[in-house]
Amino acid sequence: MHIRQINDHLYAAPQITPDDVAEAKAMGIGLIINNRPEEEELGQPEGAAIEAAAHAAGLHYIAIPVTHAGFSVPQVDAMRAALDENEGGKTLAFCRSGTRSTLLWALAEAKAGRDPDSIAESAAAAGYDVAPVRMLLDAFAANA
């Protein structure tokens, strides 16, 4: 599993499998967020199987699927709520490449009033570029 650390509490990864849940738990992950829609790609592990593995390992799991159509405010709010409910614990968010998970996290952070430049720096340090949503980051932060 190729996990990238975004900050002290968030990790992003490409598609994980049920077998990867044990590694996540060993890293101290307490919440797994699945940002990948079901059946996006042939052979993709089912979310239900990953959810079952997470629950069996004592981890929380939530699905907030994001298609290539883009992000919606309800998705951003769901991401923010999931992160807040994890109370600063470690979270692993995944999608096909980790990009949508990182962008959704960035939007949730900006909507909570966090500095877009700091968000961009954290994402960039992990190898992700928030440029596709930068205007939204600025707008959310300005209205927080």
C-alpha positions in Angstrom: 0.0 0.0 0.0 1.4 3.4 -1.0 0.4 5.8 1.7 1.3 9.5 1.6 1.2 11.5 4.8 -0.6 14.9 4.2 -0.3 16.1 7.8 -0.1 14.7 11.4 -3.7 13.4 11.1 -4.4 12.6 7.4 -3.0 10.1 5.0 -4.0 9.6 1.4 -3.6 6.5 -0.7 -4.6 4.9 -3.9 -7.0 2.0 -3.9 -6.6 -0.2 -0.8 -7.7 -3.8 -0.3 -9.1 -5.5 2.7 -5.6 -6.9 3.4 -4.2 -3.4 3.7 -6.5 -2.6 6.7 -4.1 -4.4 9.1 -1.2 -2.1 7.9 -3.4 0.9 8.4 -4.2 -0.2 11.9 -0.5 -0.8 12.6 0.1 2.9 11.6 -2.4 4.0 14.2 -5.2 4.8 11.7 -8.6 5.0 13.4 -10.7 6.0 10.4 -10.7 4.9 6.8 -12.6 7.1 4.3 -13.4 5.6 0.9 -13.7 8.3 -1.7 -14.0 5.9 -4.6 -17.4 5.1 -6.2 -18.2 1.4 -6.5 -17.5 -0.2 -9.8 -15.4 2.7 -11.1 -12.9 0.2 -12.5 -13.1 -3.5 -13.3 -11.6 -5.6 -10.5 -11.7 -2.9 -7.9 -12.2 -4.2 -4.4 -15.8 -3.7 -3.1 -16.2 -1.1 -0.5 -18.2 -3.5 1.6 -15.3 -5.9 1.9 -12.9 -3.0 3.0 -15.6 -1.8 5.4 -15.9 -5.3 6.9 -12.1 -5.6 7.3 -12.0 -2.2 8.9 -14.8 -3.0 11.4 -13.1 -6.4 12.2 -9.9 -4.5 13.0 -11.7 -2.1 15.2 -11.5 0.8 12.8 -14.2 3.2 11.7 -15.1 3.4 8.0 -17.1 5.8 6.0 -17.8 6.1 2.3 -17.9 9.5 0.6 -17.7 8.6 -3.0 -16.5 11.3 -5.5 -16.9 10.7 -9.2 -14.9 12.4 -11.9 -17.8 14.8 -12.2 -16.4 16.9 -9.3 -17.0 17.8 -5.8 -20.2 18.9 -4.1 -20.8 20.9 -0.9 -22.5 17.8 0.8 -19.3 15.8 0.1 -17.1 18.5 1.5 -19.4 18.7 4.6 -19.4 14.9 5.0 -15.6 14.9 4.8 -15.3 17.7 7.4 -17.8 15.8 9.7 -15.9 12.6 9.4 -12.6 14.2 10.2 -14.1 16.1 13.2 -15.7 12.9 14.5 -12.3 11.3 14.5 -11.2 14.0 16.9 -7.7 14.5 15.6 -7.0 10.8 15.3 -5.3 9.5 12.2 -7.4 9.1 9.1 -6.6 7.2 5.9 -8.6 8.5 2.8 -8.3 6.6 -0.4 -9.6 6.7 -4.0 -8.1 5.5 -7.3 -4.9 7.5 -6.9 -5.3 9.5 -3.7 -5.8 12.8 -5.5 -9.6 13.1 -5.1 -9.2 12.2 -1.4 -6.6 14.9 -1.0 -8.6 17.5 -2.9 -11.7 16.7 -0.8 -9.7 17.0 2.4 -8.3 20.4 1.1 -11.8 21.7 0.4 -13.0 20.5 3.9 -10.1 22.3 5.5 -10.7 25.5 3.7 -14.4 25.4 4.5 -13.4 25.2 8.1 -11.4 28.4 7.7 -7.9 27.0 7.4 -5.3 28.9 5.3 -5.4 27.8 1.6 -1.6 28.3 1.3 -0.9 26.0 4.2 -3.3 23.5 2.8 -1.6 23.6 -0.6 1.9 23.3 1.0 0.8 20.2 3.0 -0.7 18.6 -0.1 2.4 19.4 -2.2 4.8 18.0 0.4 2.9 14.7 -0.1 3.1 15.0 -3.9 -0.5 16.3 -4.6 -1.4 19.5 -6.4 -4.5 21.4 -5.2 -4.5 23.7 -8.2 -7.6 22.1 -9.7 -9.6 23.4 -6.7 -7.6 26.4 -5.6 -10.3 28.9 -6.5 -12.7 26.9 -4.4 -10.2 26.8 -1.5 -9.9 30.5 -1.5 -13.7 31.0 -1.7 -14.4 28.6 1.1 -11.7 30.1 3.3 -12.9 33.6 2.6 -16.5 32.7 3.7 -15.5 30.6 6.7 
